[in-house]
Amino acid sequence: MTKPIEISRQTLLRRGFLLEYATLGWNVVGIVVLAFAAVAARSVALAGFGLDSLIEIGASTAVIWELSGTGEDRQRKAMRLIGSAFLALALYLLVQSTWVLAAGFHAHHSPTGIAWTAVTAVVMFALAWGKARTGAALDNPVLKTEGRVTFIDGLLATAVLLGLVLNAAVGLWWTDPLAGYVIVYYGIKEARAALIH
């Protein structure tokens, strides 16, 4: 019986970098797609998800920076950056979603938003799985936390997708800002986890 081959730390680091660069690339494209879709549909959920993509870019950048060096101080700074970004997103969306609900603003249908969030959900869940495994193998709390952020991104894509589909299929306009509240909840949760780490 052969012993399982142990993956070297360098290989795991390369995999961590690759996962973060893939996340960065996807979210850079996502910001452009979501900006056009949000403006066309006048959708608070799509705008919020675009901001979430921007935050994911910041989080991935923080992880790449942290993986490039060592030390607890570097890890703490990376975690604070991730937590602060999520707090800012939650605050923005809380105000925006509340304003949209109070005003009774109806978002338009968005086939582009539906297609993009559906594909993004699948991609984010796959990336989150890779980051969780790689972060655990490296015993790296920053990569593991950012993997949870990516998983939340997949959940948020699913929530926004559901809101967009319900709005398009049966005219439930309030599902759009409601999806924004889902992002607020997870944003606060992730911010708290990152900031108290």
JOURUR-V192651 format. One record per residue. N is the residue number from 1. PHI is phi in whole degrees, -180 to 180 (999 if undefined). BURIAL is I if it has 24 or more other C-alpha atoms within 12 Angstrom, else O. D_FIRST is the distance of its C-alpha to the first C-alpha in whole Angstrom. Layout:
# JOURUR-V192651
N_PHI_BURIAL_D_FIRST / N_PHI_BURIAL_D_FIRST
This chain:
# JOURUR-V192651
1_999_O_0 / 2_-86_O_4 / 3_-76_O_7 / 4_-64_O_9 / 5_-73_O_12 / 6_-82_O_15 / 7_-79_O_18 / 8_-70_O_21 / 9_-60_O_24 / 10_-62_O_26 / 11_-64_O_24 / 12_-65_I_25 / 13_-63_I_29 / 14_-60_O_29 / 15_-64_I_28 / 16_-60_I_30 / 17_-61_I_33 / 18_-61_O_32 / 19_-63_I_32 / 20_-71_I_36 / 21_-66_I_37 / 22_-65_I_36 / 23_-64_I_38 / 24_-58_I_41 / 25_-59_O_41 / 26_-62_I_41 / 27_-73_I_44 / 28_-64_I_46 / 29_-63_O_47 / 30_-59_I_47 / 31_-60_I_50 / 32_-66_I_52 / 33_-60_I_51 / 34_-68_I_52 / 35_-62_I_55 / 36_-64_O_56 / 37_-66_I_55 / 38_-66_I_56 / 39_-67_I_60 / 40_-64_O_60 / 41_-92_I_59 / 42_54_I_61 / 43_-105_I_58 / 44_-69_I_57 / 45_-66_I_54 / 46_-67_I_53 / 47_-63_I_55 / 48_-64_I_53 / 49_-68_I_49 / 50_-63_I_50 / 51_-65_I_51 / 52_-62_I_48 / 53_-64_I_46 / 54_-63_I_48 / 55_-67_I_47 / 56_-62_I_43 / 57_-62_I_44 / 58_-61_I_45 / 59_-65_I_42 / 60_-64_I_40 / 61_-63_I_42 / 62_-63_I_42 / 63_-69_I_38 / 64_-60_I_38 / 65_-62_I_40 / 66_-68_I_38 / 67_-68_I_35 / 68_-77_O_37 / 69_-138_O_38 / 70_-138_O_37 / 71_113_O_39 / 72_-67_O_40 / 73_-62_O_43 / 74_-63_O_42 / 75_-64_I_40 / 76_-61_I_43 / 77_-63_I_45 / 78_-62_I_42 / 79_-65_I_42 / 80_-65_I_46 / 81_-62_I_46 / 82_-64_I_44 / 83_-63_I_46 / 84_-64_I_50 / 85_-63_I_49 / 86_-67_I_48 / 87_-63_I_51 / 88_-62_I_53 / 89_-61_I_52 / 90_-62_I_52 / 91_-64_I_56 / 92_-59_I_57 / 93_-70_I_56 / 94_-61_I_57 / 95_-65_O_61 / 96_-65_I_60 / 97_-66_I_59 / 98_-65_I_62 / 99_-62_O_64 / 100_-64_I_63 / 101_-65_I_63 / 102_-63_O_67 / 103_-81_O_68 / 104_68_O_67 / 105_-74_O_65 / 106_-102_I_64 / 107_-76_I_61 / 108_-83_I_61 / 109_-72_I_58 / 110_-140_I_56 / 111_-59_I_54 / 112_-64_I_52 / 113_-62_I_51 / 114_-64_I_50 / 115_-63_I_47 / 116_-66_I_46 / 117_-68_I_45 / 118_-64_I_43 / 119_-68_O_41 / 120_-61_I_41 / 121_-57_I_40 / 122_-63_I_37 / 123_-63_I_36 / 124_-66_I_37 / 125_-64_I_34 / 126_-66_I_31 / 127_-65_I_32 / 128_-61_I_32 / 129_-62_I_29 / 130_-63_I_28 / 131_-68_I_30 / 132_-62_I_29 / 133_-67_I_25 / 134_-69_I_26 / 135_-62_I_28 / 136_-67_O_26 / 137_-65_O_23 / 138_-85_I_26 / 139_54_O_28 / 140_-112_I_31 / 141_-65_I_34 / 142_-69_I_36 / 143_-65_I_33 / 144_-64_I_32 / 145_-65_I_36 / 146_-66_I_37 / 147_-64_I_34 / 148_-67_I_36 / 149_-60_I_39 / 150_-66_I_37 / 151_-63_I_36 / 152_-61_I_40 / 153_-58_I_41 / 154_-64_I_39 / 155_-64_I_41 / 156_-65_I_44 / 157_-59_I_44 / 158_-65_I_44 / 159_-65_I_47 / 160_-65_I_49 / 161_-57_I_48 / 162_-61_I_49 / 163_-61_I_52 / 164_-65_I_53 / 165_-67_I_52 / 166_-64_I_54 / 167_-66_I_57 / 168_-70_I_57 / 169_-80_O_57 / 170_-130_O_59 / 171_72_O_61 / 172_-81_O_59 / 173_-61_I_60 / 174_-73_I_60 / 175_-71_I_56 / 176_-66_I_56 / 177_-68_I_57 / 178_-63_I_55 / 179_-62_I_52 / 180_-61_I_53 / 181_-66_I_53 / 182_-61_I_50 / 183_-65_I_49 / 184_-59_I_51 / 185_-58_I_49 / 186_-69_I_46 / 187_-62_I_47 / 188_-66_I_49 / 189_-61_I_46 / 190_-70_I_44 / 191_-61_I_46 / 192_-62_O_46 / 193_-61_I_43 / 194_-74_I_43 / 195_-76_I_46 / 196_-93_O_45 / 197_-63_O_42
